[in-house]
Amino acid sequence: MNAAHISTTGFVVVALAIFFASCMQASIGFGMGMLAAPIVAIVDPSLVPGTLIMLAILVSTLVLVREGGSLDLSGASWALAGRIPGTIAGALLLVLLPERGLALMLAGVVLFGIALTSFGWIPLPRKRNLVVAGAASGLLGTATSIGGPPMALVWQRNTGAKLRSTMSAFFLVGSIMSLAALAVAGAVDRHTALLFVLLAPATILGYVLSRFVNRVMDKRRLRLTAITVSTIGAVVLIGQQLWALRAT
């Protein structure tokens, strides 16, 4: 699908998803892929994961510039050590999976991540757990653009600026790794780059909104919103793929 073939309505839907997902990520440290990916995949699956990873790099950079002084450098470093093999595995998985299989996997990852982040399991942020979470995030983030849930689990004891800056540093470096791996695998092209440019303003506006949201909404309400929207998007994506399978 080419950029010129995306309807105006479709582009508006994608831009709105990116706007709210960017606000969510800039507010609680994750949510870009989990909230936006199911919706974007319905409108234009070619934007997942390439364009979403590019946009995640943008919002992570903005947050890190704002709150880099609260960064837990040691924790982010151990997580990135695990991200490297996970990124390679994710790129290979993306090459091997057909588009429908990728869409169903994406929806499954969203629902699994929602289940983990909803049940209150809190692993300690030890070196081993950070490396394992980083590897899982690299695999899922590269294959589906949804690398947030593993890191949200292991860092959920952190709050506020420390959580946002540490997650953003991890996702900035990790997303650059993923983008490089996708480029080598041939999964980044002119279309994904063009849509990144067109959707960048929605990402920046979402980041700006997060500065106000952080003052009026607490972390629990933001996470509940992300879980609700992500669940709806994942269920709709599964339904769409099953309907398409039935029609063939």
C-alpha positions as CSV (number, residue, x, y, z in Angstrom):
1,M,0.0,0.0,0.0
2,N,1.4,3.4,-0.9
3,A,1.0,6.6,1.0
4,A,-1.1,8.1,-1.8
5,H,-3.6,5.2,-1.4
6,I,-4.3,5.9,2.2
7,S,-7.7,7.6,2.5
8,T,-8.0,10.9,4.4
9,T,-10.2,9.1,7.0
10,G,-7.6,6.4,7.4
11,F,-4.8,8.9,7.9
12,V,-6.8,10.9,10.4
13,V,-7.5,7.7,12.4
14,V,-3.8,6.8,12.4
15,A,-2.7,10.3,13.4
16,L,-5.2,10.3,16.3
17,A,-3.9,6.9,17.5
18,I,-0.3,8.2,17.3
19,F,-1.3,11.5,19.1
20,F,-2.8,9.7,22.1
21,A,-0.1,6.9,22.1
22,S,2.7,9.5,22.1
23,C,1.0,11.3,25.0
24,M,0.7,8.0,26.9
25,Q,4.3,7.1,26.3
26,A,5.6,10.5,27.4
27,S,3.4,10.3,30.5
28,I,4.0,6.8,31.9
29,G,7.1,5.7,29.9
30,F,5.5,3.2,27.6
31,G,2.3,2.7,25.5
32,M,3.3,3.9,22.1
33,G,3.1,0.5,20.4
34,M,0.6,-1.1,22.8
35,L,-2.0,1.6,22.2
36,A,-1.3,2.5,18.6
37,A,-0.1,-0.7,16.9
38,P,-3.5,-2.5,16.8
39,I,-5.3,0.5,15.4
40,V,-2.5,1.4,12.9
41,A,-2.3,-2.3,11.7
42,I,-6.0,-2.2,10.8
43,V,-5.6,0.9,8.6
44,D,-2.2,0.2,7.1
45,P,-0.2,-2.8,8.3
46,S,2.9,-1.7,6.4
47,L,3.5,0.9,9.0
48,V,4.0,-1.7,11.7
49,P,6.7,-2.0,13.0
50,G,8.9,0.4,11.0
51,T,7.1,3.7,11.1
52,L,5.9,3.2,14.7
53,I,9.5,2.5,15.8
54,M,10.7,5.7,14.1
55,L,8.0,7.7,16.0
56,A,8.9,5.9,19.2
57,I,12.5,7.2,18.7
58,L,11.2,10.7,18.3
59,V,9.0,10.7,21.5
60,S,11.7,9.0,23.5
61,T,14.2,11.7,22.5
62,L,11.8,14.5,23.5
63,V,11.2,12.9,26.9
64,L,14.9,12.2,27.6
65,V,15.8,15.8,26.7
66,R,13.1,17.0,29.2
67,E,13.9,14.6,32.1
68,G,17.3,13.0,31.4
69,G,18.6,14.2,34.8
70,S,16.5,11.4,36.5
71,L,17.9,8.6,34.4
72,D,18.8,5.2,36.1
73,L,21.8,4.6,33.8
74,S,22.9,1.3,35.4
75,G,19.4,-0.3,35.0
76,A,19.0,0.9,31.4
77,S,22.5,-0.5,30.5
78,W,21.7,-4.0,31.8
79,A,18.4,-4.0,30.0
80,L,20.1,-2.9,26.7
81,A,22.5,-5.8,27.1
82,G,19.6,-8.1,26.8
83,R,18.0,-6.1,24.0
84,I,20.8,-6.9,21.5
85,P,20.0,-10.7,21.0
86,G,16.3,-10.0,21.3
87,T,16.5,-7.4,18.5
88,I,18.2,-9.9,16.2
89,A,15.6,-12.6,16.9
90,G,12.8,-10.1,16.3
91,A,14.1,-9.1,12.9
92,L,14.4,-12.8,11.9
93,L,10.8,-13.4,13.1
94,L,9.5,-10.5,11.1
95,V,11.0,-11.9,7.9
96,L,9.6,-15.4,8.5
97,L,6.1,-14.4,9.5
98,P,3.4,-13.7,6.9
99,E,1.4,-10.5,7.2
100,R,-1.7,-12.2,8.7
101,G,0.4,-14.1,11.2
102,L,2.2,-11.0,12.2
103,A,-1.1,-9.2,12.8
104,L,-2.4,-12.0,15.0
105,M,0.9,-12.2,16.9
106,L,0.7,-8.4,17.4
107,A,-2.8,-8.6,18.9
108,G,-1.7,-11.6,21.1
109,V,1.3,-9.7,22.4
110,V,-1.0,-6.7,23.3
111,L,-3.4,-8.9,25.2
112,F,-0.6,-10.8,26.9
113,G,1.1,-7.5,27.9
114,I,-2.2,-6.2,29.2
115,A,-2.7,-9.3,31.3
116,L,0.8,-9.1,32.8
117,T,0.6,-5.4,33.6
118,S,-2.9,-5.7,35.1
119,F,-2.4,-8.5,37.6
120,G,0.2,-6.7,39.7
121,W,3.1,-9.1,39.4
122,I,6.2,-7.1,40.4
123,P,9.6,-8.7,39.5
124,L,12.6,-7.2,41.3
125,P,14.8,-5.0,39.0
126,R,17.8,-7.3,39.5
127,K,20.5,-7.6,36.7
128,R,19.2,-11.0,35.5
129,N,15.6,-9.7,35.4
130,L,16.6,-6.6,33.5
131,V,18.6,-8.6,30.9
132,V,15.7,-11.0,30.4
133,A,13.1,-8.2,30.2
134,G,15.4,-6.3,27.7
135,A,15.7,-9.4,25.5
136,A,11.9,-9.9,25.5
137,S,11.4,-6.2,24.7
138,G,13.9,-6.4,21.9
139,L,12.2,-9.4,20.3
140,L,8.7,-8.0,20.6
141,G,9.6,-4.4,19.9
142,T,11.4,-5.3,16.7
143,A,8.8,-7.8,15.4
144,T,5.7,-5.9,16.4
145,S,6.8,-2.4,17.8
146,I,5.4,-3.4,21.2
147,G,8.3,-3.6,23.5
148,G,6.9,-1.8,26.5
149,P,5.2,-4.4,28.7
150,P,8.4,-6.4,29.7
151,M,10.1,-3.2,30.8
152,A,7.0,-1.7,32.5
153,L,6.9,-4.9,34.6
154,V,10.5,-4.8,35.8
155,W,10.6,-1.0,36.4
156,Q,7.1,-0.5,37.8
157,R,8.5,0.3,41.2
158,N,9.9,3.5,39.7
159,T,7.6,6.5,39.3
160,G,7.5,9.9,37.7
161,A,10.5,11.4,36.0
162,K,12.8,8.4,36.9
163,L,10.4,5.9,35.2
164,R,9.9,8.1,32.1
165,S,13.6,9.0,31.6
166,T,14.9,5.4,32.2
167,M,12.3,3.9,29.9
168,S,12.9,6.6,27.3
169,A,16.7,6.0,27.3
170,F,16.2,2.3,26.9
171,F,13.6,2.7,24.1
172,L,15.7,5.4,22.3
173,V,18.8,3.1,22.0
174,G,16.8,0.0,21.7
175,S,14.5,1.4,19.0
176,I,17.6,2.6,17.0
177,M,18.9,-1.0,17.2
178,S,15.5,-2.4,16.0
179,L,15.3,0.1,13.2
180,A,18.8,-0.9,12.0
181,A,17.9,-4.6,12.1
182,L,14.7,-3.9,10.2
183,A,16.7,-1.9,7.6
184,V,19.1,-4.9,7.1
185,A,16.1,-7.2,6.8
186,G,14.5,-5.0,4.2
187,A,11.5,-4.0,6.3
188,V,12.1,-0.2,6.1
189,D,11.3,1.5,2.8
190,R,10.3,4.9,1.4
191,H,6.7,4.4,2.4
192,T,7.5,3.9,6.1
193,A,9.9,6.8,6.1
194,L,7.4,9.1,4.3
195,L,4.6,8.3,6.8
196,F,7.0,9.0,9.7
197,V,7.5,12.5,8.4
198,L,3.8,13.0,7.9
199,L,3.0,11.6,11.4
200,A,5.8,13.3,13.3
201,P,3.6,16.4,14.1
202,A,1.0,14.2,15.8
203,T,3.8,12.7,17.9
204,I,5.1,16.1,18.9
205,L,1.6,17.3,19.8
206,G,1.1,14.2,21.9
207,Y,4.3,14.9,23.7
208,V,3.2,18.5,24.4
209,L,-0.1,17.3,25.7
210,S,1.6,14.9,28.1
211,R,3.1,17.9,29.9
212,F,-0.4,19.0,30.9
213,V,-1.7,15.5,31.4
214,N,1.1,14.7,33.9
215,R,-0.3,17.5,36.1
216,V,-4.0,16.5,36.2
217,M,-4.0,12.7,35.7
218,D,-2.3,10.1,37.9
219,K,-0.4,7.1,36.7
220,R,-3.2,4.7,37.5
221,R,-5.8,6.5,35.4
222,L,-3.4,6.8,32.5
223,R,-2.5,3.1,32.6
224,L,-6.2,2.2,32.9
225,T,-6.9,4.3,29.8
226,A,-4.0,2.6,27.9
227,I,-5.2,-0.9,28.9
228,T,-8.8,-0.2,27.8
229,V,-7.9,1.3,24.4
230,S,-5.3,-1.3,23.7
231,T,-7.7,-4.1,24.5
232,I,-10.3,-2.8,22.2
233,G,-7.8,-2.3,19.4
234,A,-6.4,-5.8,19.8
235,V,-9.8,-7.5,19.8
236,V,-10.9,-5.5,16.7
237,L,-7.6,-6.5,14.9
238,I,-8.2,-10.2,15.7
239,G,-11.8,-9.9,14.5
240,Q,-10.6,-8.2,11.3
241,Q,-8.0,-10.9,10.6
242,L,-10.5,-13.8,11.3
243,W,-13.1,-12.2,9.1
244,A,-10.6,-11.8,6.2
245,L,-9.5,-15.4,6.7
246,R,-13.2,-16.5,6.5
247,A,-13.7,-14.5,3.3
248,T,-10.8,-16.1,1.5
